Amino acid sequence: MTIPPLGEADDRVLMQRHADGDPEAFGEIYRRHRDRMWAVAVGVCGDRELAAEAVQDGFISAFRRASSYRGEAAVTTWLHRIIVNACIDLTRKARPTSELTDEVVRLAPAAADATGRVDTRMAVHEALHALPEAQRLALVLVDMHAVPVAEAAEILQVAPGTIKSRCSRGREAIGIALADAGFGPEGTSRPRGSSDTSTQTRPQGGGHD
């Protein structure tokens, strides 16, 4: 039986080869998926140093726990779950304060000028990371990284309907936060304290799901 080169092997095959003792198989898994895992980690953590640490911790954990992978989910889903959990552990210890990624800014309205763009980035950064953790994770996966709802549900180990609900609540909260920060629906700022009927009616209660 001819063994395919590492670069041509399926992810699941690579995981099995790693579990069987192939010293190079997991390195190929890392090369294939590190960039995407890094992008997800930056979105979850909001801080590049924390993200780098989370990716390192996550891949080390995946390397050590490879024998627990049963092939029931895609390798990428399994890796996402491990990286997201590493991010959660780190962000609970240290609240991120560094620069916002371009991906997160897509959640915000366009600003008219450079100063406005900076203000918008800061407002979205604060809004995203002020969200309950569950909502933030759902938004990072679904809105920022286009992970299908069903896969996000697998990663976060909740029902697809819960992911949809968390995304909806998170988007609404970010919209309210941007309005409070002075950003109108067209991306122009409005004077603080000015009346805006869109910010007068807000959901009461609502929980964090």
N, C-alpha and C positions, 0 to 999 in steps of 0.2 A: 504494500500500500504506500503510495507516494504522499508524503506530508507536504501540504502547501506552504510556501514561504510565509513568514509572519505577516508581511504586508497584505497578503491576499486572504488570510484566514478570517473567518467570521469572529465577532466578539466573543460569542459563547465558546467557540473552539479555543480561542486564546485563553479564556478563563480556565477551561479544562486542562489545557496544556500547562498553564501556570500551576494549577493544583497538582498536576502529575510530576512537577519538578522542572519544567523547562525554565531556565534562568532568564530567558529573554522575552517570554510571552507577555508578562505584565508590563514590561517597558513599552511594548507596542500599544497596549491598552492606554497607558499614560500618554504617549505621544498623540494618539488619536483624539483623546477627549480632554486634555488638560486645558486647552483654550476655552472651550465651552464651560467647563467647570469653573475656571477662573472668572469668566464673565458673570456667571450666576452668583458666585461668591461675592464679587464686588457689589452686585445689586442687593444682595441680602445684607451684607455687612455695612455697605456705604463707606468703606474705608479700605484702601488698597493694602495696607500692612496687615490688617486683620484678615482680609481676603486671602492674601498669600499664605498666612499661617493656617487658615482653615483648609485651603487646598492641600497644603503639605500634610496636615494632620489627617485629612480625609483620605488621601491616597495611601498614606501609610496604613491607616485602618483597613482600607479596601485590600491592600496587599496581604495583610495579616489575616483578614477574615474571608479570603477568597474561597475557602473550602465551604463556607456557609452559603455561597451563591448556588442556587438550585436550578437556575435557568427558567424560572417561572415568569420573570419579568425581563425586559431587555436590560442588557448590561448598563446602558446609559441611565435607565430609570433607577437601577440599583445604586449606581455611582451618585446620581443626583441626591438620592436620599441620604447617603453617607456625607456628602459635602454639605448639604443643607443642615444636617444635624451638627456638623462641626462648626458651621457658621453660628448656629443658635447658641452652642456652648460658649463660643468666644464673645459674641455680642452681649450675652447676659453678664459677662464679667467686665466688659469695657464698652461703654456706649460710644459708637463711632462719631467723629467730628470732622473728618477730612473731606476732600473734594467729592463732588457729586459726579457720577458717570453720565456720559451723553445719553445712554439708554434711558435713564430715569427721567431726563428732561423731556423726553417724548410725551410724558404724561401731562406736561404743562402746555398752556397756550403759547403761541409764538409771541415774542416781545418785539417791539418796534425798533429798538436800537441796542447797542452793545451794553449800555448800562442796564437797560431793561432785562436783557438776557441774563446778566449776572444776578440781578435781583430775583428773576424767575427761578434760576437754578437753586438759589438759597432757599426760596420759599418752598419749592418742591422737595428739596432735600429734607427740610424740617418737617414738612407734611408727611412724607413717606415714612420717615423714621419715628414719627409720633404715632403712627398707626399701631394698633394691637399687632403683636407678632404674627398671628395667624393670617391677618389680612395682608400684611406686608409680604409675607412669603408667597401667598397666592398671586399677588400682583406682580412680584418679581418674576415668577415662573411664567404666568400666562400672558401678561401684557408686555413685559420687557424682553422675554426670551421665546415667546411664541410656542411654549410647551402646550400641547393639547390639554384640554380640561381633564380628560380621562387619565392622561399620564400624570398630570399634576396631582390628581387625586391619589394615584398609586404612590407617588413620591412622598406626599404628606400623610398618606394613610388615612384618608377621609373619603366621604362619598363625593361624587362629582357635583351633586347639588350644593354641597357645602362649599366647594371651591367657587362655584358661580356666585353664591351668596357673599362669600368673603371678598371677591373681586368687586362686586357691585357696591358693597358697603365701603370698601377701601377707596374706590373711585369717587364716591359721593363725598367722603370725608376729605379727600384731597381737594376736590372742587370747592368745598366750604372753606377749607384752610386758605386756598389761594384767594378766594373772595375776601376773606378777613385780612389777608396780607396786602390787599389793594389791587388785585389783578382782575380786570373785567373779562367778560366772555370772549372778547376779541383780542385779548393779550395786552390791552392797554391798562395802565394802572388807574384806579379811581381814588380820590382823596379819602384818607382814613376818616371814618365817621360819617361819610356820605350815605344817604339812604339807598338801598338796593333791595327791591322786593325779593330777589332770589336768595338773599341771605336772611330774610326775616322768618321764613318758615323752615324749620329744621326738624328732622325726625327726633322724636322724644324717645329716650331709652335706647332700645335697639340692640344692646349687647355688643359683643366683640366678635361674633362668629362671621 
